[in-house]
Amino acid sequence: MMYICSRCGHQFEDGEERRVKEYMGECHGSPAVVEYSVCPICGCEEYEKAKECSQCNRFSVDVEDGLCEDCRSETIDCFNRMMADFSIAQRCYLNRVYDADL
């Protein structure tokens, strides 16, 4: 599993996070210690699971349908450039053909 720190953006894998033990006082005469994981670089407790983009192979917390935000945007731009080459009649035809297949 890959993670991305919310503060510094560092990417790290399971097992690379830093473990922190914090003394919280005593509970019934025994020391109370809380242990938690933080980013290995900046120590931030907030990090998110990341997924790999199937197009560019970069890791991101914002992957939908296998694509990161940049690749989704590029896909829309590419599609719009391609659609500009079609006439209105061709667009209507393609819309009818592909809507029927769904």
C-alpha positions, 0 to 999 in steps of 0.5 A: 500500500502506498500513502501520501502525506497531507502536509509535505506530499511525501510518498511512502509505503507500508512499513516506512511510516515512523512510529511515535509513542506518546506518554499520556500520564498514568492509568491505575498506577501504570504508564499510559502510552499511545502509539501512532504512525506519522509521515517519516519525513515531516511527522504529520499524522495525516496521510492518505492511501494512494492509488497508481494511475493506470495511464501515467503510473504516478501515485495519487489520492485522487484516482477515479476509474484508474486515472489521476486528475491530470490524466482525466483532464488530458483525456477530456482535452484530447476528446474535445480536440478530436470532436472539433474535427467532426461536423454537427451531423457527424456528432449527431450520428455518433451520439445516436450510435454510441448512446444506443450501445450503452 
